[in-house]
């Protein structure tokens, strides 16, 4: 968190205006890969239970800008609906009010 205070004279020696500026986007912690893995695993379990799928996590990456990329796999082809359903569940499990992030959920591609 950055704190910036500007002191501005307002015409007299005894009168000053203070401007307080707080920028919370300057410093933010990276979401841990373990936290994302836990959320993604739980999301897959929920989707699997609701759709009788066998989705699992193939790969996860998280960078310093909190860009999250999750690749899914299953015995048959991963569908767009699979990715959308897992993404929706992950969105429910990770709190954007605590840490902002971007999320991409995809398949590993055709075999």
N, C-alpha and C positions, 0 to 999 in steps of 0.2 A: 504494500500500500504506500502510495506516495502522498506526502502532505506538503502543500505549498501555501505559504502565507505571504501575501503582498500587503505592504503598509503604504497607504496613499494619504498624503496631506490633503486636507479639505479647506484650506484657506486660512486657518488659524493655527497657532502653535499648539493649542490644547485640543483641537478637534482632529481626530484621525478616523478613517474608515478602514476596517480590516476585511480583507477578502480571503475566505477560507476555501480551498479547493482540494477535494479528495478524489483521487483517481484509483479505483480498485482494479482497473484492468492492467495497470502497469506490472503488477506482480501477481501471478497466480500459480498455484501448485499444480503439478502434473498429476492427473489421475493415474493411480498405480495399475500396472498390468494385472496384478492379482485381483484387484477390485473389479476390473472389467471382465476377467475370466470368470469370477464368481457370478457376476450378473448375467453373463452370456450363457453359462452352464445352467443356471436357474431358468433363464428364458427358454432354452432348448428343452428342458424338462417339462415346462408348462406347455409349450407348443406340441411336444411329442405326446403328452397326455391327452390334449384336446383333439389332436388330429391322427393319432396312432402312427406317427412318423418315427423315424429313427435318426433324427438329426443330431449331429455332434459338431464340436468346434474343431476345425482343421488348423487354423492359424489366427493369431491375434497380434495386432501391432497398435501401439499407442506412442505418439510423439510428444514433444514438449509443448506443443500448441493444443494439446488435448484432441487431436484428430485420431479417432478410433476407427480401425478397419478390422472387421471380423469376417473370416471365411468359414462357410459351413460345408459339411459333407454328409452324405448318407448313401446307402447302398444303391438307390436309384437316383435319378437326376434331382438336384435341388431346384425347386421352382421359385419364381418371383414371389408367390404367396408365402413360401417358407421363409424367405428373406424378410418380407414385410412383417410377418407375424413375429419373428424373433426380434426384429428391430423395435416393434411396438412394445414388447415385453421388457426389453432392455431399457427403453425410454422411461418405463414405469419404475424401474429399479435404481437408475442413476438419477441423482437430483441436480438439475441444471441450476437451481438456486444456490447450491454449494459450489459447484464447478461447472462452468460452461464447457461444452464439447461439441464436436461434430461426429456423426456416427454413420459409417457405411457398413452394410451387411451384404455379403455377396457369396456366390459359390466359387469353388476352386476352378471351375471350368469343366468342360467335357473331358471324359477319360479316353 
